[in-house]
């Protein structure tokens, strides 16, 4: 059984919105000018690129991937070893953009991530993202049990 977990957008919320706008404008311009395809490619890359993690419970392996254009998954599989551990970490990501009036717009994303650690307690891969600590604890126990990992 394989589970796919979306983590983040590569360029943040502001970049994603801008990329989608470029994509739509490029689609419209393509009807009139062939050079509109450049905007379509740039907009698709910026607007739809993201990161995700794939967990293969049967083969006991995990893959962190960058999804270019939202379609092409680039990443390597990491085999789960018995010395690895799994833990929870709070994540506070702040995305900052500036308006034309030089005012800062801060967008804060606060969530909890389930992280795969090696035997030396160093982070390897974020496995899953949840919104609350309670759901993170439940998922932490379930994933640890399925993969046969000790919990931190």
Protein Blocks (a to p, Z undefined) as FASTA:
>chain_A
ZZdddfbdfkljklmmmmmmmmmmmmmmmmmpmklmmmmmmmmmmmmgccdddddfklop
adddddehhlaccdddddddfkbccdddddddddddddfkopacdddddddddddddfko
pafbdfbdcfbfklmmmmmmmmmmmnopacZZ
